[in-house]
Amino acid sequence: MNTILTGDRPTGQLHLGHYVGSLKTRVAMQEDVENKLFIMVADVQALTDNAKNPGKVAKNVLQVALDYLAVGLDPKKSTLFVQSQIPELAELTMYYANLVSVNRLKRNPTVKAEIEQKQFGEGVPTGFFIYPISQAADITAFKANLVPVGEDQKPMLEQTQEIVHSFNTTYREVLVNPKAVLPPKGMGRLPGIDGNGKMSKSLGNGIYLADSADTLKKKVMSMYTDPNHIHVEDPGNVEGNMVFTYLDVFGEDKAYIEELKNHYRQGGLGDVKIKRYLIDVLEATFGPIRARREELAKDPEYVMSVLQQGSEKAREVSAQTLSEVKQAMGIQYFA
């Protein structure tokens, strides 16, 4: 039996990059009876750099839950919960913090990169600085042995593995050492529609699961292609062309896509035609997801009840782990 912990920060609606990188895999994982999934709406982690704007985080808890249910995550098969509703996670974070040095946190490549990206300088919030420790608490609270991560998040999981080793050798073996589950090659990061970097909420270059058909169409029609492909008859570059990048990921008719690529390279194929084909491809997958999401959005009380019930279940599991941790440390003073 595998226990899997994964989740998302509720700083906005989820996009196609999330679907490719994690959501699709989670839906497949939950269908395996050997897998037990805990899927977290990581609002505490989101607050580490949104502490002065908690309303942004709070309103997106529902949005992320809608995305989860719309893509097919089933509360009967997976436990969907909200991080802030599990106080045991904060207590575990405090105990683990005493096992990690400040210098070790400073050396974490992911933390360093994100501090630089967010331009914190010397003003980095303490909660943000120590969030690898919080992630370790999330993972170990459920005794997850598998954690789906992208390549850029591997240093975070390595930090968790170090904490598990330190705890188990300092006290006694209580915590489970997790392993990374990396996305299939070429499926870990979906570029933004502008061709720059990954699809990102902060960069505003994403197509969202909640986007209407009209919005999706407009975004695809604005996609970055080959700036030198000015006239239909001009030969065009396929590499770096976001339309073909997305067709490679989402298109099922690989033979036809290869024909389109060859035609485009030779000249005589316009951007509008390939963009219209991509719209059809994306609608085939995401049209039904959008429809389910719109239906679920009519009953937000149901969606929040799913999160509440999942949080209650998750708290029972984390409370048991916390009790074992405190016993191992010798600080479970009262029966």
C-alpha positions in Angstrom: 0.0 0.0 0.0 1.3 3.4 -1.0 0.5 6.6 0.9 0.8 9.7 -1.3 0.8 13.3 -0.2 0.4 16.1 -2.8 -1.3 19.5 -3.1 -1.4 23.0 -4.4 -1.2 26.6 -3.1 -4.5 28.4 -3.3 -3.2 31.6 -4.8 -5.4 31.4 -7.9 -7.3 28.9 -10.1 -5.4 26.0 -11.5 -4.2 26.0 -15.1 -3.3 23.5 -17.8 0.3 23.3 -16.4 -1.2 21.9 -13.2 -3.3 19.5 -15.1 -0.3 18.1 -17.1 2.1 18.2 -14.2 0.0 16.7 -11.4 -3.8 16.7 -11.6 -4.0 14.1 -14.4 -1.5 11.8 -12.6 -3.5 12.1 -9.3 -6.7 11.0 -11.0 -4.9 8.0 -12.4 -3.3 7.2 -9.0 -6.6 7.2 -7.1 -7.9 4.5 -9.4 -5.2 2.1 -8.0 -6.6 0.4 -4.9 -3.0 0.1 -3.6 -2.8 3.9 -3.4 -4.1 6.1 -0.6 -4.0 9.7 -1.6 -4.0 12.8 0.6 -4.5 16.0 -1.4 -3.9 19.2 0.4 -5.1 22.8 -0.3 -1.9 24.4 1.1 -3.3 27.6 2.4 -0.7 27.9 5.2 2.1 27.7 2.7 0.3 30.3 0.5 0.2 32.7 3.4 4.0 32.6 3.8 4.2 35.2 1.0 0.6 36.5 1.2 0.2 37.1 4.9 -1.0 40.7 4.4 -3.6 39.5 1.8 -5.2 36.5 3.4 -8.5 37.2 1.5 -6.7 36.2 -1.7 -5.8 32.9 -0.2 -9.1 32.2 1.5 -11.3 32.9 -1.6 -9.1 30.6 -3.7 -9.5 27.6 -1.4 -12.9 27.0 -3.0 -11.5 27.6 -6.5 -8.8 25.0 -6.1 -11.4 22.5 -4.7 -13.6 23.1 -7.7 -10.7 22.4 -10.0 -9.9 19.2 -8.1 -13.4 17.8 -8.3 -13.9 19.0 -11.9 -10.9 17.0 -13.2 -12.1 13.9 -11.5 -10.6 13.7 -8.0 -13.1 11.7 -6.0 -13.6 12.4 -2.3 -14.6 8.7 -1.9 -11.2 7.6 -3.2 -8.9 10.5 -2.2 -8.8 12.7 1.0 -9.1 16.3 0.1 -8.2 18.7 3.0 -7.2 22.2 4.0 -3.8 22.6 5.5 -4.7 25.3 8.1 -7.4 23.0 9.5 -4.8 20.5 10.7 -3.1 22.2 13.7 -0.9 19.1 14.3 1.1 20.2 11.2 2.2 23.4 12.9 3.3 21.5 16.0 5.3 19.0 14.0 6.9 21.9 12.1 8.1 23.4 15.4 9.7 20.1 16.6 11.4 19.5 13.2 12.7 23.1 13.1 15.0 22.2 16.0 16.6 19.6 13.9 17.5 21.9 11.0 20.1 24.7 11.0 19.7 28.1 9.5 22.6 27.5 7.2 21.0 24.3 5.8 17.9 26.2 5.0 19.9 29.0 3.3 21.6 26.3 1.1 18.3 24.9 -0.2 18.4 25.7 -4.0 14.6 26.0 -4.3 14.3 28.4 -1.4 17.2 30.5 -2.7 15.7 30.6 -6.2 12.2 31.6 -4.9 13.6 34.3 -2.6 15.4 35.8 -5.5 12.4 35.5 -7.8 10.1 37.2 -5.3 12.8 39.9 -4.6 12.5 39.6 -0.8 16.1 40.6 -0.3 16.8 40.8 3.5 13.0 41.1 4.1 12.2 37.4 3.5 9.4 36.4 5.9 10.4 33.7 8.4 7.5 31.5 7.5 8.6 31.5 3.9 12.2 30.8 4.8 11.3 27.7 6.8 8.6 26.3 4.6 10.7 23.3 3.6 10.3 22.3 7.3 6.6 22.8 7.0 6.5 20.6 3.9 8.3 17.9 5.9 5.6 18.1 8.5 2.9 17.8 5.8 4.6 14.7 4.3 5.5 12.9 7.5 2.2 13.6 9.3 0.5 11.2 6.9 3.5 8.9 6.7 3.6 9.4 2.9 6.1 7.1 1.2 5.5 8.7 -2.2 5.5 12.4 -3.0 4.9 13.6 -6.6 7.2 16.6 -7.3 8.6 18.4 -10.2 12.4 18.5 -10.9 12.6 22.0 -9.3 11.1 20.7 -6.1 13.5 17.8 -5.5 15.6 19.8 -3.0 12.5 20.3 -0.9 12.0 16.5 -0.7 15.6 16.0 0.1 15.2 18.3 3.0 12.3 16.2 4.2 14.4 13.0 3.9 17.2 14.6 6.0 14.6 15.6 8.7 13.2 12.0 8.7 16.7 10.6 9.1 17.6 13.1 11.9 14.4 12.4 13.8 14.6 8.7 13.5 18.2 8.5 14.6 17.9 11.1 17.4 14.8 9.6 19.0 13.5 6.4 17.5 12.2 5.2 14.1 8.7 6.7 13.8 8.7 8.7 10.5 8.5 7.2 7.0 11.2 8.2 4.5 9.4 9.5 1.4 10.5 9.0 -2.2 10.0 11.4 -5.1 7.6 10.6 -8.0 8.8 12.6 -10.9 6.6 13.4 -13.9 7.2 11.6 -17.2 10.0 13.1 -19.3 8.8 16.1 -21.1 5.6 16.4 -19.1 6.9 18.2 -16.0 6.6 21.8 -17.1 4.2 23.3 -19.6 5.4 26.6 -21.0 3.2 29.7 -20.9 1.3 30.7 -24.0 3.8 33.6 -24.4 6.7 31.1 -24.7 8.5 32.4 -21.7 9.3 30.0 -18.9 6.6 27.8 -17.3 2.9 28.5 -17.2 2.4 30.5 -14.1 -0.3 32.3 -12.2 2.0 35.1 -11.3 3.2 35.6 -15.0 -0.4 35.7 -16.3 0.5 33.4 -19.2 -1.8 30.5 -18.4 -4.9 28.9 -19.7 -7.1 28.0 -16.7 -9.4 25.1 -16.2 -12.1 27.6 -15.4 -11.6 29.6 -18.6 -14.7 29.8 -20.8 -14.6 28.5 -24.3 -14.4 32.0 -25.6 -11.5 32.9 -23.3 -9.6 29.7 -24.2 -10.1 30.5 -27.9 -8.7 34.1 -27.5 -5.7 32.8 -25.5 -4.9 30.2 -28.1 -5.2 32.7 -30.9 -2.7 35.0 -29.1 -0.2 32.2 -28.6 3.5 32.7 -29.4 4.4 31.0 -32.6 7.3 31.8 -35.0 7.8 35.6 -35.3 9.5 35.2 -38.6 6.5 33.2 -40.1 4.9 36.4 -41.5 3.2 35.0 -44.6 1.4 31.7 -45.0 3.8 30.6 -47.7 6.9 31.3 -45.5 8.6 28.2 -43.9 8.2 28.2 -40.2 9.9 26.9 -37.1 8.2 24.2 -35.1 10.7 24.3 -32.2 9.8 27.0 -29.7 6.4 27.4 -31.3 3.9 27.1 -28.5 1.0 25.8 -30.7 3.1 22.7 -31.6 4.4 22.4 -28.1 0.8 22.2 -26.8 -0.2 19.8 -29.6 2.6 17.5 -28.6 1.3 17.4 -25.1 -2.5 17.3 -25.6 -3.0 16.0 -29.2 -3.8 12.3 -29.6 -3.5 12.1 -33.4 0.4 12.1 -33.4 0.6 11.2 -37.1 -1.6 14.2 -38.1 0.4 16.5 -35.9 3.6 15.3 -37.6 2.0 16.1 -41.0 1.2 19.6 -39.7 4.8 20.1 -38.5 6.2 19.1 -41.9 3.8 21.3 -43.8 4.6 24.2 -41.5 8.4 23.8 -41.9 8.0 23.7 -45.7 5.7 26.7 -45.9 2.1 27.0 -46.9 0.5 26.5 -43.5 -0.8 29.5 -41.6 -0.8 30.0 -37.9 -4.5 30.5 -37.8 -5.2 27.0 -39.1 -3.0 25.3 -36.5 -4.4 27.4 -33.7 -7.9 26.4 -34.7 -6.9 22.8 -34.6 -5.3 23.3 -31.1 -8.6 24.9 -29.9 -10.5 21.8 -31.0 -7.9 19.5 -29.3 -8.1 21.5 -26.0 -11.9 21.7 -26.0 -12.1 17.9 -26.4 -10.3 17.5 -23.0 -11.2 20.6 -21.1 -14.8 21.3 -22.3 -16.2 18.5 -20.2 -14.0 19.5 -17.2 -15.3 23.1 -17.6 -18.9 21.9 -17.7 -18.4 19.8 -14.5 -16.8 22.8 -12.8 -19.6 25.1 -13.7 -22.1 22.6 -12.3 -20.2 22.2 -9.1 -19.8 26.0 -8.7 -23.6 26.2 -8.3 -23.3 24.3 -4.9 -20.3 25.8 -3.0 -21.7 24.4 0.2 -21.2 20.9 -1.1 -17.7 21.6 -2.2 -16.7 23.1 1.2 -18.3 20.1 2.9 -16.0 17.8 1.0 -13.1 19.8 2.3 -14.4 19.8 5.8 -15.0 16.0 5.9 -11.6 15.4 4.3 -9.9 17.7 6.9 -11.5 15.8 9.7 -10.2 12.6 8.3 -6.8 14.0 7.7 -6.6 15.4 11.3 -7.3 12.0 12.7 -4.3 10.6 10.8 -2.0 13.5 11.7 -3.0 13.4 15.3 -1.9 9.8 15.6 1.5 10.6 14.0 2.0 13.6 16.3 1.2 11.4 19.3 3.9 8.9 18.2 6.4 11.7 17.6 5.8 13.1 21.1 6.1 9.7 22.7 9.4 9.1 20.8 10.7 12.5 22.1 9.6 11.7 25.6 7.2 14.7 25.9 3.9 12.9 26.0 3.5 13.8 29.6 -0.1 12.8 30.2 -2.0 9.7 29.2 
